[in-house]
Amino acid sequence: MAPMAVMPAFQQDHAWVERENRSNAVLNQEPIPQLVKPGKRGRKGGVISSNAKPKAPAAAKDSSRSERSLGMLTKQFIHLLKEEQGTLDLNQTANKLGVQKRRIYDITNVLEGIDLIEKFKKNNVRWK
């Protein structure tokens, strides 16, 4: 087995070697390899795919946004809780309010945290 050649200390520095390679590429007019595929870049520098969904117009967003705020949903949730004699099924409530179940969980977690409601059975809440 042949002995390995020892590289000088200055060549072991990878950053120095990389800088040297890049400067040689510029002098030789060679293209520098890209680390990221070329394309449209997003806010954080990532590449955006071409099948991204277009954004809705701002005017349409604003009206439904205020109607679907967490405060308004909480008022509607409490109104439903009063109508249903103090017990609610969370799946049915999400369908009635037209929101994701995750939003209903946000509401129930806060109301449960301040001891207004309690969870019982699976996906059900009632007044405490």
Protein Blocks (a to p, Z undefined) as FASTA:
>chain_A
ZZdddddfklmpmklmmmmmmmmmmmnopacddfbdcddddfkopacdfkbccdddfklm
mmmmmmmgmklmmmmmmmmmmmnnopacfklmmmmnopafklmmmmmmmmmmnopacceh
ehiacdZZ
